[in-house]
């Protein structure tokens, strides 16, 4: 499958790659993602250590791809539970703050 090449290698972007939906990675396994030019040089690198989820997607026919570190995500297919019981849900008490940081490096 295309995803077997993800770890420390990559996914070849194709027009039909996201036809079924976004590629979603859970468990904090994506700490860095990037886009390289056809010659292999770095175009963009996203450094996002500490985010539990990561999504890669594009709208059909769009001339872009989205690399998104997430702290929570959409429901798994068929999930019918309550919002507060959803895996990965975040909640804060009154006056609490939640902060996450990522970096985007352009070029190499």
BAKENU-120665 format. One record per residue: x, y, z of N, C-alpha, C, O in turn; residue number from 0. Coordinates in nm, 3 decimals. Example, Ala and Ser with C-alpha at 12.3 -4.5 7.8 and 13.67 -1.06 7.14 Angstrom:
2
<pt n_X="1.319" n_Y="-0.569" n_Z="0.780" ca_X="1.230" ca_Y="-0.450" ca_Z="0.780" c_X="1.320" c_Y="-0.330" c_Z="0.780" o_X="1.424" o_Y="-0.332" o_Z="0.846" num="0"/>
<pt n_X="1.285" n_Y="-0.225" n_Z="0.708" ca_X="1.367" ca_Y="-0.106" ca_Z="0.714" c_X="1.290" c_Y="0.003" c_Z="0.787" o_X="1.341" o_Y="0.114" o_Z="0.804" num="1"/>
***
This chain:
108
<pt n_X="0.083" n_Y="-0.119" n_Z="0.000" ca_X="0.000" ca_Y="0.000" ca_Z="0.000" c_X="0.087" c_Y="0.124" c_Z="0.000" o_X="0.206" o_Y="0.117" o_Z="0.032" num="0"/>
<pt n_X="0.028" n_Y="0.238" n_Z="-0.035" ca_X="0.100" ca_Y="0.365" ca_Z="-0.035" c_X="0.153" c_Y="0.399" c_Z="0.104" o_X="0.260" o_Y="0.459" o_Z="0.117" num="1"/>
<pt n_X="0.079" n_Y="0.362" n_Z="0.209" ca_X="0.118" ca_Y="0.401" ca_Z="0.343" c_X="0.235" c_Y="0.322" c_Z="0.397" o_X="0.296" o_Y="0.364" o_Z="0.495" num="2"/>
<pt n_X="0.269" n_Y="0.208" n_Z="0.338" ca_X="0.384" ca_Y="0.131" ca_Z="0.385" c_X="0.513" c_Y="0.208" c_Z="0.364" o_X="0.613" o_Y="0.178" o_Z="0.431" num="3"/>
<pt n_X="0.516" n_Y="0.305" n_Z="0.275" ca_X="0.636" ca_Y="0.383" ca_Z="0.247" c_X="0.643" c_Y="0.511" c_Z="0.329" o_X="0.736" o_Y="0.589" o_Z="0.310" num="4"/>
<pt n_X="0.549" n_Y="0.534" n_Z="0.418" ca_X="0.543" ca_Y="0.662" ca_Z="0.488" c_X="0.660" c_Y="0.681" c_Z="0.584" o_X="0.722" o_Y="0.788" o_Z="0.583" num="5"/>
<pt n_X="0.691" n_Y="0.582" n_Z="0.666" ca_X="0.792" ca_Y="0.600" ca_Z="0.770" c_X="0.926" c_Y="0.636" c_Z="0.710" o_X="0.989" o_Y="0.556" o_Z="0.641" num="6"/>
<pt n_X="0.968" n_Y="0.758" n_Z="0.737" ca_X="1.098" ca_Y="0.810" ca_Z="0.695" c_X="1.120" c_Y="0.806" c_Z="0.544" o_X="1.234" o_Y="0.815" o_Z="0.499" num="7"/>
<pt n_X="1.016" n_Y="0.793" n_Z="0.468" ca_X="1.030" ca_Y="0.793" ca_Z="0.323" c_X="0.933" c_Y="0.893" c_Z="0.264" o_X="0.968" o_Y="1.010" o_Z="0.249" num="8"/>
<pt n_X="0.814" n_Y="0.851" n_Z="0.230" ca_X="0.719" ca_Y="0.946" ca_Z="0.177" c_X="0.606" c_Y="0.882" c_Z="0.101" o_X="0.600" o_Y="0.760" o_Z="0.082" num="9"/>
<pt n_X="0.516" n_Y="0.967" n_Z="0.059" ca_X="0.401" ca_Y="0.928" ca_Z="-0.022" c_X="0.407" c_Y="1.011" c_Z="-0.149" o_X="0.421" o_Y="1.134" o_Z="-0.142" num="10"/>
<pt n_X="0.397" n_Y="0.947" n_Z="-0.261" ca_X="0.392" ca_Y="1.020" ca_Z="-0.388" c_X="0.254" c_Y="1.084" c_Z="-0.402" o_X="0.153" o_Y="1.014" o_Z="-0.399" num="11"/>
<pt n_X="0.250" n_Y="1.215" n_Z="-0.416" ca_X="0.122" ca_Y="1.283" ca_Z="-0.434" c_X="0.065" c_Y="1.249" c_Z="-0.571" o_X="0.134" o_Y="1.262" o_Z="-0.673" num="12"/>
<pt n_X="-0.060" n_Y="1.207" n_Z="-0.572" ca_X="-0.131" ca_Y="1.176" ca_Z="-0.696" c_X="-0.267" c_Y="1.244" c_Z="-0.691" o_X="-0.318" o_Y="1.273" o_Z="-0.582" num="13"/>
<pt n_X="-0.326" n_Y="1.267" n_Z="-0.804" ca_X="-0.457" ca_Y="1.332" ca_Z="-0.809" c_X="-0.563" c_Y="1.254" c_Z="-0.734" o_X="-0.656" o_Y="1.314" o_Z="-0.681" num="14"/>
<pt n_X="-0.552" n_Y="1.121" n_Z="-0.729" ca_X="-0.656" ca_Y="1.040" ca_Z="-0.665" c_X="-0.622" c_Y="0.998" c_Z="-0.521" o_X="-0.698" o_Y="0.921" o_Z="-0.461" num="15"/>
<pt n_X="-0.511" n_Y="1.046" n_Z="-0.466" ca_X="-0.467" ca_Y="1.000" ca_Z="-0.334" c_X="-0.570" c_Y="1.024" c_Z="-0.225" o_X="-0.583" o_Y="0.943" o_Z="-0.134" num="16"/>
<pt n_X="-0.644" n_Y="1.133" n_Z="-0.233" ca_X="-0.739" ca_Y="1.170" ca_Z="-0.127" c_X="-0.884" c_Y="1.150" c_Z="-0.170" o_X="-0.975" o_Y="1.205" o_Z="-0.107" num="17"/>
<pt n_X="-0.907" n_Y="1.073" n_Z="-0.275" ca_X="-1.043" ca_Y="1.052" ca_Z="-0.323" c_X="-1.135" c_Y="0.990" c_Z="-0.218" o_X="-1.254" o_Y="1.022" o_Z="-0.213" num="18"/>
<pt n_X="-1.081" n_Y="0.903" n_Z="-0.134" ca_X="-1.164" ca_Y="0.839" ca_Z="-0.032" c_X="-1.172" c_Y="0.920" c_Z="0.097" o_X="-1.263" o_Y="0.897" o_Z="0.177" num="19"/>
<pt n_X="-1.082" n_Y="1.013" n_Z="0.118" ca_X="-1.083" ca_Y="1.101" ca_Z="0.234" c_X="-0.940" c_Y="1.135" c_Z="0.271" o_X="-0.845" o_Y="1.101" o_Z="0.200" num="20"/>
<pt n_X="-0.925" n_Y="1.202" n_Z="0.385" ca_X="-0.793" ca_Y="1.240" ca_Z="0.435" c_X="-0.717" c_Y="1.116" c_Z="0.481" o_X="-0.776" o_Y="1.014" o_Z="0.514" num="21"/>
<pt n_X="-0.585" n_Y="1.127" n_Z="0.483" ca_X="-0.501" ca_Y="1.028" ca_Z="0.549" c_X="-0.487" c_Y="1.077" c_Z="0.692" o_X="-0.442" o_Y="1.189" o_Z="0.715" num="22"/>
<pt n_X="-0.526" n_Y="0.995" n_Z="0.790" ca_X="-0.525" ca_Y="1.033" ca_Z="0.930" c_X="-0.431" c_Y="0.940" c_Z="1.006" o_X="-0.440" o_Y="0.818" o_Z="0.994" num="23"/>
<pt n_X="-0.340" n_Y="1.000" n_Z="1.082" ca_X="-0.242" ca_Y="0.925" ca_Z="1.161" c_X="-0.265" c_Y="0.958" c_Z="1.308" o_X="-0.268" o_Y="1.076" o_Z="1.345" num="24"/>
<pt n_X="-0.280" n_Y="0.856" n_Z="1.392" ca_X="-0.306" ca_Y="0.874" ca_Z="1.534" c_X="-0.184" c_Y="0.829" c_Z="1.616" o_X="-0.090" o_Y="0.771" o_Z="1.562" num="25"/>
<pt n_X="-0.189" n_Y="0.855" n_Z="1.745" ca_X="-0.086" ca_Y="0.805" ca_Z="1.836" c_X="0.043" c_Y="0.885" c_Z="1.834" o_X="0.145" o_Y="0.836" o_Z="1.880" num="26"/>
<pt n_X="0.041" n_Y="1.008" n_Z="1.783" ca_X="0.160" ca_Y="1.091" ca_Z="1.784" c_X="0.271" c_Y="1.043" c_Z="1.694" o_X="0.386" o_Y="1.083" o_Z="1.712" num="27"/>
<pt n_X="0.240" n_Y="0.957" n_Z="1.599" ca_X="0.345" ca_Y="0.898" ca_Z="1.516" c_X="0.406" c_Y="0.994" c_Z="1.415" o_X="0.515" o_Y="0.969" o_Z="1.365" num="28"/>
<pt n_X="0.339" n_Y="1.104" n_Z="1.383" ca_X="0.395" ca_Y="1.202" ca_Z="1.291" c_X="0.452" c_Y="1.318" c_Z="1.373" o_X="0.377" o_Y="1.392" o_Z="1.436" num="29"/>
<pt n_X="0.583" n_Y="1.333" n_Z="1.372" ca_X="0.650" ca_Y="1.442" ca_Z="1.443" c_X="0.703" c_Y="1.548" c_Z="1.345" o_X="0.733" o_Y="1.661" o_Z="1.384" num="30"/>
<pt n_X="0.712" n_Y="1.508" n_Z="1.220" ca_X="0.762" ca_Y="1.597" ca_Z="1.115" c_X="0.706" c_Y="1.550" c_Z="0.982" o_X="0.701" o_Y="1.430" o_Z="0.956" num="31"/>
<pt n_X="0.664" n_Y="1.644" n_Z="0.899" ca_X="0.615" ca_Y="1.610" ca_Z="0.766" c_X="0.660" c_Y="1.721" c_Z="0.671" o_X="0.685" o_Y="1.834" o_Z="0.714" num="32"/>
<pt n_X="0.670" n_Y="1.687" n_Z="0.546" ca_X="0.714" ca_Y="1.789" ca_Z="0.453" c_X="0.673" c_Y="1.759" c_Z="0.311" o_X="0.617" o_Y="1.653" o_Z="0.280" num="33"/>
<pt n_X="0.704" n_Y="1.855" n_Z="0.226" ca_X="0.681" ca_Y="1.841" ca_Z="0.083" c_X="0.815" c_Y="1.866" c_Z="0.015" o_X="0.883" o_Y="1.964" o_Z="0.046" num="34"/>
<pt n_X="0.851" n_Y="1.779" n_Z="-0.077" ca_X="0.975" ca_Y="1.797" ca_Z="-0.151" c_X="0.944" c_Y="1.820" c_Z="-0.298" o_X="0.841" o_Y="1.777" o_Z="-0.349" num="35"/>
<pt n_X="1.034" n_Y="1.888" n_Z="-0.362" ca_X="1.021" ca_Y="1.916" ca_Z="-0.505" c_X="1.053" c_Y="1.789" c_Z="-0.583" o_X="1.111" o_Y="1.696" o_Z="-0.527" num="36"/>
<pt n_X="1.017" n_Y="1.782" n_Z="-0.710" ca_X="1.048" ca_Y="1.662" ca_Z="-0.790" c_X="1.197" c_Y="1.624" c_Z="-0.790" o_X="1.230" o_Y="1.507" o_Z="-0.805" num="37"/>
<pt n_X="1.285" n_Y="1.723" n_Z="-0.773" ca_X="1.429" ca_Y="1.691" ca_Z="-0.770" c_X="1.476" c_Y="1.645" c_Z="-0.632" o_X="1.594" o_Y="1.616" o_Z="-0.614" num="38"/>
<pt n_X="1.384" n_Y="1.638" n_Z="-0.533" ca_X="1.418" ca_Y="1.592" ca_Z="-0.399" c_X="1.455" c_Y="1.702" c_Z="-0.302" o_X="1.476" o_Y="1.674" o_Z="-0.184" num="39"/>
<pt n_X="1.463" n_Y="1.826" n_Z="-0.346" ca_X="1.496" ca_Y="1.935" ca_Z="-0.254" c_X="1.374" c_Y="1.972" c_Z="-0.169" o_X="1.260" o_Y="1.960" o_Z="-0.213" num="40"/>
<pt n_X="1.402" n_Y="2.017" n_Z="-0.047" ca_X="1.295" ca_Y="2.053" ca_Z="0.046" c_X="1.218" c_Y="2.175" c_Z="-0.004" o_X="1.277" o_Y="2.276" o_Z="-0.042" num="41"/>
<pt n_X="1.087" n_Y="2.164" n_Z="-0.003" ca_X="0.999" ca_Y="2.278" ca_Z="-0.034" c_X="0.945" c_Y="2.337" c_Z="0.096" o_X="0.947" o_Y="2.458" o_Z="0.117" num="42"/>
<pt n_X="0.895" n_Y="2.247" n_Z="0.184" ca_X="0.835" ca_Y="2.288" ca_Z="0.309" c_X="0.847" c_Y="2.174" c_Z="0.408" o_X="0.829" o_Y="2.057" o_Z="0.373" num="43"/>
<pt n_X="0.879" n_Y="2.208" n_Z="0.535" ca_X="0.884" ca_Y="2.108" ca_Z="0.641" c_X="0.801" c_Y="2.160" c_Z="0.758" o_X="0.814" o_Y="2.276" o_Z="0.797" num="44"/>
<pt n_X="0.715" n_Y="2.075" n_Z="0.812" ca_X="0.632" ca_Y="2.108" ca_Z="0.926" c_X="0.684" c_Y="2.027" c_Z="1.044" o_X="0.684" o_Y="1.903" o_Z="1.040" num="45"/>
<pt n_X="0.728" n_Y="2.094" n_Z="1.149" ca_X="0.778" ca_Y="2.030" ca_Z="1.271" c_X="0.668" c_Y="2.036" c_Z="1.375" o_X="0.626" o_Y="2.144" o_Z="1.415" num="46"/>
<pt n_X="0.620" n_Y="1.918" n_Z="1.418" ca_X="0.500" ca_Y="1.917" ca_Z="1.502" c_X="0.504" c_Y="1.809" c_Z="1.609" o_X="0.406" o_Y="1.739" o_Z="1.631" num="47"/>
<pt n_X="0.617" n_Y="1.795" n_Z="1.674" ca_X="0.631" ca_Y="1.695" ca_Z="1.781" c_X="0.532" c_Y="1.726" c_Z="1.893" o_X="0.515" o_Y="1.842" o_Z="1.932" num="48"/>
<pt n_X="0.467" n_Y="1.623" n_Z="1.945" ca_X="0.375" ca_Y="1.640" ca_Z="2.057" c_X="0.228" c_Y="1.653" c_Z="2.020" o_X="0.144" o_Y="1.672" o_Z="2.107" num="49"/>
<pt n_X="0.196" n_Y="1.642" n_Z="1.891" ca_X="0.055" ca_Y="1.643" ca_Z="1.849" c_X="0.008" c_Y="1.498" c_Z="1.838" o_X="0.076" o_Y="1.418" o_Z="1.773" num="50"/>
<pt n_X="-0.104" n_Y="1.463" n_Z="1.898" ca_X="-0.148" ca_Y="1.324" ca_Z="1.896" c_X="-0.202" c_Y="1.275" c_Z="1.762" o_X="-0.203" o_Y="1.154" o_Z="1.736" num="51"/>
<pt n_X="-0.246" n_Y="1.366" n_Z="1.677" ca_X="-0.306" ca_Y="1.326" ca_Z="1.549" c_X="-0.249" c_Y="1.413" c_Z="1.438" o_X="-0.201" o_Y="1.524" o_Z="1.462" num="52"/>
<pt n_X="-0.257" n_Y="1.361" n_Z="1.316" ca_X="-0.207" ca_Y="1.434" ca_Z="1.200" c_X="-0.292" c_Y="1.399" c_Z="1.080" o_X="-0.324" o_Y="1.282" o_Z="1.058" num="53"/>
<pt n_X="-0.330" n_Y="1.499" n_Z="1.004" ca_X="-0.409" ca_Y="1.476" ca_Z="0.883" c_X="-0.340" c_Y="1.531" c_Z="0.761" o_X="-0.279" o_Y="1.638" o_Z="0.765" num="54"/>
<pt n_X="-0.350" n_Y="1.458" n_Z="0.652" ca_X="-0.301" ca_Y="1.503" ca_Z="0.522" c_X="-0.418" c_Y="1.490" c_Z="0.426" o_X="-0.477" o_Y="1.382" o_Z="0.414" num="55"/>
<pt n_X="-0.453" n_Y="1.599" n_Z="0.359" ca_X="-0.571" ca_Y="1.594" ca_Z="0.273" c_X="-0.563" c_Y="1.702" c_Z="0.166" o_X="-0.482" o_Y="1.794" o_Z="0.173" num="56"/>
<pt n_X="-0.649" n_Y="1.689" n_Z="0.068" ca_X="-0.670" ca_Y="1.790" ca_Z="-0.035" c_X="-0.813" c_Y="1.776" c_Z="-0.086" o_X="-0.866" o_Y="1.665" o_Z="-0.091" num="57"/>
<pt n_X="-0.873" n_Y="1.886" n_Z="-0.122" ca_X="-1.005" ca_Y="1.883" ca_Z="-0.183" c_X="-0.991" c_Y="1.826" c_Z="-0.324" o_X="-0.888" o_Y="1.850" o_Z="-0.389" num="58"/>
<pt n_X="-1.089" n_Y="1.753" n_Z="-0.374" ca_X="-1.081" ca_Y="1.698" ca_Z="-0.510" c_X="-1.051" c_Y="1.808" c_Z="-0.612" o_X="-1.120" o_Y="1.910" o_Z="-0.618" num="59"/>
<pt n_X="-0.949" n_Y="1.786" n_Z="-0.692" ca_X="-0.911" ca_Y="1.879" ca_Z="-0.797" c_X="-0.836" c_Y="2.003" c_Z="-0.749" o_X="-0.802" o_Y="2.089" o_Z="-0.830" num="60"/>
<pt n_X="-0.810" n_Y="2.012" n_Z="-0.620" ca_X="-0.743" ca_Y="2.130" ca_Z="-0.566" c_X="-0.594" c_Y="2.130" c_Z="-0.602" o_X="-0.533" o_Y="2.024" o_Z="-0.611" num="61"/>
<pt n_X="-0.537" n_Y="2.249" n_Z="-0.622" ca_X="-0.394" ca_Y="2.257" ca_Z="-0.654" c_X="-0.308" c_Y="2.270" c_Z="-0.527" o_X="-0.203" o_Y="2.334" o_Z="-0.530" num="62"/>
<pt n_X="-0.350" n_Y="2.209" n_Z="-0.416" ca_X="-0.276" ca_Y="2.216" ca_Z="-0.291" c_X="-0.296" c_Y="2.088" c_Z="-0.211" o_X="-0.385" o_Y="2.008" o_Z="-0.241" num="63"/>
<pt n_X="-0.213" n_Y="2.070" n_Z="-0.110" ca_X="-0.229" ca_Y="1.962" ca_Z="-0.014" c_X="-0.214" c_Y="2.025" c_Z="0.125" o_X="-0.133" o_Y="2.115" o_Z="0.143" num="64"/>
<pt n_X="-0.292" n_Y="1.976" n_Z="0.221" ca_X="-0.289" ca_Y="2.029" ca_Z="0.357" c_X="-0.218" c_Y="1.931" c_Z="0.450" o_X="-0.249" o_Y="1.812" o_Z="0.452" num="65"/>
<pt n_X="-0.122" n_Y="1.982" n_Z="0.526" ca_X="-0.053" ca_Y="1.906" ca_Z="0.630" c_X="-0.098" c_Y="1.968" c_Z="0.762" o_X="-0.068" o_Y="2.085" o_Z="0.788" num="66"/>
<pt n_X="-0.169" n_Y="1.891" n_Z="0.846" ca_X="-0.232" ca_Y="1.949" ca_Z="0.965" c_X="-0.204" c_Y="1.868" c_Z="1.091" o_X="-0.251" o_Y="1.755" o_Z="1.103" num="67"/>
<pt n_X="-0.127" n_Y="1.925" n_Z="1.186" ca_X="-0.116" ca_Y="1.861" ca_Z="1.317" c_X="-0.245" c_Y="1.887" c_Z="1.395" o_X="-0.295" o_Y="2.000" o_Z="1.397" num="68"/>
<pt n_X="-0.298" n_Y="1.784" n_Z="1.458" ca_X="-0.427" ca_Y="1.795" ca_Z="1.527" c_X="-0.414" c_Y="1.753" c_Z="1.673" o_X="-0.329" o_Y="1.671" o_Z="1.708" num="69"/>
<pt n_X="-0.498" n_Y="1.809" n_Z="1.757" ca_X="-0.516" ca_Y="1.767" ca_Z="1.896" c_X="-0.660" c_Y="1.720" c_Z="1.909" o_X="-0.742" o_Y="1.786" o_Z="1.973" num="70"/>
<pt n_X="-0.689" n_Y="1.609" n_Z="1.849" ca_X="-0.825" ca_Y="1.558" ca_Z="1.837" c_X="-0.862" c_Y="1.553" c_Z="1.690" o_X="-0.797" o_Y="1.615" o_Z="1.605" num="71"/>
<pt n_X="-0.967" n_Y="1.479" n_Z="1.661" ca_X="-1.004" ca_Y="1.465" ca_Z="1.520" c_X="-1.149" c_Y="1.421" c_Z="1.506" o_X="-1.221" o_Y="1.409" o_Z="1.604" num="72"/>
<pt n_X="-1.188" n_Y="1.398" n_Z="1.383" ca_X="-1.324" ca_Y="1.354" ca_Z="1.354" c_X="-1.350" c_Y="1.216" c_Z="1.415" o_X="-1.257" o_Y="1.145" o_Z="1.453" num="73"/>
<pt n_X="-1.475" n_Y="1.180" n_Z="1.423" ca_X="-1.512" ca_Y="1.049" ca_Z="1.477" c_X="-1.464" c_Y="0.937" c_Z="1.386" o_X="-1.455" o_Y="0.953" o_Z="1.265" num="74"/>
<pt n_X="-1.434" n_Y="0.823" n_Z="1.449" ca_X="-1.412" ca_Y="0.702" ca_Z="1.370" c_X="-1.544" c_Y="0.662" c_Z="1.304" o_X="-1.651" o_Y="0.693" o_Z="1.356" num="75"/>
<pt n_X="-1.536" n_Y="0.596" n_Z="1.192" ca_X="-1.655" ca_Y="0.550" ca_Z="1.122" c_X="-1.741" c_Y="0.467" c_Z="1.216" o_X="-1.692" o_Y="0.372" o_Z="1.277" num="76"/>
<pt n_X="-1.867" n_Y="0.502" n_Z="1.227" ca_X="-1.960" ca_Y="0.427" ca_Z="1.310" c_X="-1.966" c_Y="0.469" c_Z="1.456" o_X="-2.044" o_Y="0.411" o_Z="1.532" num="77"/>
<pt n_X="-1.886" n_Y="0.566" n_Z="1.497" ca_X="-1.888" ca_Y="0.609" ca_Z="1.638" c_X="-2.024" c_Y="0.671" c_Z="1.670" o_X="-2.071" o_Y="0.760" o_Z="1.599" num="78"/>
<pt n_X="-2.086" n_Y="0.625" n_Z="1.779" ca_X="-2.217" ca_Y="0.675" ca_Z="1.817" c_X="-2.222" c_Y="0.720" c_Z="1.962" o_X="-2.330" o_Y="0.741" o_Z="2.017" num="79"/>
<pt n_X="-2.105" n_Y="0.735" n_Z="2.026" ca_X="-2.100" ca_Y="0.773" ca_Z="2.167" c_X="-2.121" c_Y="0.921" c_Z="2.189" o_X="-2.149" o_Y="0.997" o_Z="2.095" num="80"/>
<pt n_X="-2.108" n_Y="0.962" n_Z="2.312" ca_X="-2.122" ca_Y="1.101" ca_Z="2.352" c_X="-1.993" c_Y="1.177" c_Z="2.324" o_X="-1.885" o_Y="1.119" o_Z="2.320" num="81"/>
<pt n_X="-2.006" n_Y="1.307" n_Z="2.303" ca_X="-1.891" ca_Y="1.392" ca_Z="2.274" c_X="-1.782" c_Y="1.378" c_Z="2.380" o_X="-1.665" o_Y="1.363" o_Z="2.345" num="82"/>
<pt n_X="-1.817" n_Y="1.382" n_Z="2.506" ca_X="-1.718" ca_Y="1.376" ca_Z="2.613" c_X="-1.647" c_Y="1.240" c_Z="2.620" o_X="-1.542" o_Y="1.230" o_Z="2.684" num="83"/>
<pt n_X="-1.701" n_Y="1.138" n_Z="2.558" ca_X="-1.641" ca_Y="1.004" ca_Z="2.559" c_X="-1.559" c_Y="0.975" c_Z="2.433" o_X="-1.498" o_Y="0.869" o_Z="2.421" num="84"/>
<pt n_X="-1.558" n_Y="1.068" n_Z="2.343" ca_X="-1.489" ca_Y="1.050" ca_Z="2.216" c_X="-1.338" c_Y="1.036" c_Z="2.238" o_X="-1.281" o_Y="1.113" o_Z="2.315" num="85"/>
<pt n_X="-1.272" n_Y="0.939" n_Z="2.172" ca_X="-1.127" ca_Y="0.925" ca_Z="2.186" c_X="-1.056" c_Y="1.054" c_Z="2.145" o_X="-1.086" o_Y="1.113" o_Z="2.041" num="86"/>
<pt n_X="-0.961" n_Y="1.097" n_Z="2.229" ca_X="-0.882" ca_Y="1.215" ca_Z="2.197" c_X="-0.949" c_Y="1.348" c_Z="2.227" o_X="-0.895" o_Y="1.453" o_Z="2.192" num="87"/>
<pt n_X="-1.066" n_Y="1.345" n_Z="2.291" ca_X="-1.136" ca_Y="1.471" ca_Z="2.319" c_X="-1.055" c_Y="1.554" c_Z="2.420" o_X="-0.995" o_Y="1.499" o_Z="2.512" num="88"/>
<pt n_X="-1.053" n_Y="1.683" n_Z="2.401" ca_X="-0.986" ca_Y="1.776" ca_Z="2.491" c_X="-1.091" c_Y="1.859" c_Z="2.563" o_X="-1.190" o_Y="1.899" o_Z="2.504" num="89"/>
<pt n_X="-1.069" n_Y="1.884" n_Z="2.691" ca_X="-1.160" ca_Y="1.970" ca_Z="2.765" c_X="-1.079" c_Y="2.053" c_Z="2.864" o_X="-0.973" o_Y="2.011" o_Z="2.911" num="90"/>
<pt n_X="-1.130" n_Y="2.171" n_Z="2.893" ca_X="-1.066" ca_Y="2.263" ca_Z="2.986" c_X="-1.166" c_Y="2.308" c_Z="3.090" o_X="-1.285" o_Y="2.321" o_Z="3.062" num="91"/>
<pt n_X="-1.117" n_Y="2.332" n_Z="3.209" ca_X="-1.199" ca_Y="2.394" ca_Z="3.312" c_X="-1.201" c_Y="2.545" c_Z="3.289" o_X="-1.119" o_Y="2.597" o_Z="3.214" num="92"/>
<pt n_X="-1.292" n_Y="2.613" n_Z="3.353" ca_X="-1.300" ca_Y="2.758" ca_Z="3.342" c_X="-1.165" c_Y="2.819" c_Z="3.377" o_X="-1.103" o_Y="2.780" o_Z="3.476" num="93"/>
<pt n_X="-1.120" n_Y="2.915" n_Z="3.296" ca_X="-0.995" ca_Y="2.988" ca_Z="3.314" c_X="-0.869" c_Y="2.906" c_Z="3.284" o_X="-0.759" o_Y="2.956" o_Z="3.307" num="94"/>
<pt n_X="-0.881" n_Y="2.784" n_Z="3.234" ca_X="-0.764" ca_Y="2.709" ca_Z="3.191" c_X="-0.729" c_Y="2.748" c_Z="3.048" o_X="-0.814" o_Y="2.795" o_Z="2.972" num="95"/>
<pt n_X="-0.602" n_Y="2.726" n_Z="3.012" ca_X="-0.553" ca_Y="2.757" ca_Z="2.878" c_X="-0.487" c_Y="2.635" c_Z="2.820" o_X="-0.424" o_Y="2.557" o_Z="2.891" num="96"/>
<pt n_X="-0.502" n_Y="2.617" n_Z="2.688" ca_X="-0.439" ca_Y="2.507" ca_Z="2.616" c_X="-0.355" c_Y="2.567" c_Z="2.504" o_X="-0.404" o_Y="2.650" o_Z="2.427" num="97"/>
<pt n_X="-0.229" n_Y="2.526" n_Z="2.496" ca_X="-0.141" ca_Y="2.584" ca_Z="2.394" c_X="-0.055" c_Y="2.474" c_Z="2.333" o_X="0.005" o_Y="2.393" o_Z="2.405" num="98"/>
<pt n_X="-0.048" n_Y="2.473" n_Z="2.202" ca_X="0.041" ca_Y="2.382" ca_Z="2.127" c_X="0.112" c_Y="2.468" c_Z="2.023" o_X="0.058" o_Y="2.568" o_Z="1.976" num="99"/>
<pt n_X="0.232" n_Y="2.428" n_Z="1.987" ca_X="0.312" ca_Y="2.505" ca_Z="1.893" c_X="0.371" c_Y="2.412" c_Z="1.787" o_X="0.415" o_Y="2.301" o_Z="1.819" num="100"/>
<pt n_X="0.371" n_Y="2.457" n_Z="1.663" ca_X="0.441" ca_Y="2.387" ca_Z="1.556" c_X="0.519" c_Y="2.489" c_Z="1.475" o_X="0.493" o_Y="2.609" o_Z="1.486" num="101"/>
<pt n_X="0.613" n_Y="2.443" n_Z="1.395" ca_X="0.696" ca_Y="2.531" ca_Z="1.313" c_X="0.687" c_Y="2.489" c_Z="1.169" o_X="0.676" o_Y="2.370" o_Z="1.138" num="102"/>
<pt n_X="0.692" n_Y="2.588" n_Z="1.079" ca_X="0.694" ca_Y="2.563" ca_Z="0.936" c_X="0.826" c_Y="2.620" c_Z="0.883" o_X="0.855" o_Y="2.738" o_Z="0.901" num="103"/>
<pt n_X="0.903" n_Y="2.535" n_Z="0.817" ca_X="1.030" ca_Y="2.577" ca_Z="0.759" c_X="1.014" c_Y="2.575" c_Z="0.606" o_X="0.978" o_Y="2.472" o_Z="0.549" num="104"/>
<pt n_X="1.039" n_Y="2.687" n_Z="0.542" ca_X="1.028" ca_Y="2.697" ca_Z="0.397" c_X="1.166" c_Y="2.676" c_Z="0.336" o_X="1.263" o_Y="2.739" o_Z="0.376" num="105"/>
<pt n_X="1.172" n_Y="2.587" n_Z="0.238" ca_X="1.300" ca_Y="2.556" ca_Z="0.173" c_X="1.387" c_Y="2.468" c_Z="0.258" o_X="1.337" o_Y="2.404" o_Z="0.351" num="106"/>
<pt n_X="1.514" n_Y="2.464" n_Z="0.231" ca_X="1.603" ca_Y="2.376" ca_Z="0.307" c_X="1.713" c_Y="2.450" c_Z="0.362" o_X="1.798" o_Y="2.392" o_Z="0.429" num="107"/>
***
